[in-house]
Amino acid sequence: MLLFWIIFNLFIVGMLALDLGLFSRRAHEVGVREALAWSGVWIGLACAFAGVVFFWQGRAPALQFVTGYVIELSLSADNLFLFVLIFRYFNVPGEQQHRVLFWGILGALVVRGVFIAAGVELIARFDWITYAFGALLVYSGVKLLVVGQQDIHPEKNPVLRLIRRVLPVTDGFEGGRFFVRRDALYATPLLIVLLVVETTDIVFAVDSIPAVLAITLNAFIVYTSNVFAILGLRSMYFALAGMVEKFRYLHYGLAVVLIFVGLKMAAAHYVTVPTEWALGIVVAVLGTSIAASVLRKQRSA
């Protein structure tokens, strides 16, 4: 099993190196066509990997991977709105947003790996933790359902306050650099944006990791579904950034999904929900919320 972990991570590192070294060598503003092409690449790779899991481990793990991938991708899609707010708040140039998201994703992969390992270990050692995770998901879903997507306040970010106390910050962006040296070492606003994106993703992971653990405790499946969803998030951002605010009812669908997987996790010792049913419910709920958003927009027009 260790060999598959090594091969998978080497493949991901190779794809990221290819992206950074070849396709993103020159800073540029990512267009919708390029973003859609890369989104298609990552979705295609995820589908191909699901096929590999099917022939390697069987139908059940493959379905678990697809379900976890759909849940993680849908939660990530809702978080695109917060990325839009962050970039607007700091007035990040369009050609530098790709760079921030690239390094932010690298940090997210490390954080998700730690969270997944800790979550699987906690559930293995303390059986009651599934009730706590389930309650957390239900609470998050109800909060999202009642309150909706809340605005972020980067100026209140504790990491942002700390970095400003430790390092002086330049007044403007310095191209794609995170640090510049003048009379002393200065951080640039681009580093501030990266730190805000990273800490925001940690908050996202608190909900998304337990949601996938509600589907399966196979650490490899949980990790790989998260990785493919996160890697596709960057290109999805540039493809949907202008449209994400138009999906007015998406957060309701995500709230119902969180409540559903939370109840599924909390009742796992008493009720077994087949993975096929879970996948069908998740897809039906998200599809309904997106369709309702589109219909509302058409009626308003």
Protein Blocks (a to p, Z undefined) as FASTA:
>chain_A
ZZmmmmmmmmmmmmmmmmmmmmmmpgcdddfklmmmmmmmmmmmmmmmmmmmmmmnojkl
mmmmmmmmmmmmmmmmmmmmmmmmmmmmnopafklmmmmmmmmmmmmmmmmmmmmmmmmm
mmmmmmmlmmmmmmmmmmmmmmmmmnopadddfklpmklmmmmmmpccdfbdehjafbdc
dfbccddfklmmmmmmmmmmmmmmmmmmmmmmmmpccfklmmmmmmmmmmmmmmmmmmmm
mmmmmmmmlmmmmmmmmmmmmmmmmmmmmpccdfklmmmmmmmmmmmmmmmmmmmmmmmZ
Z
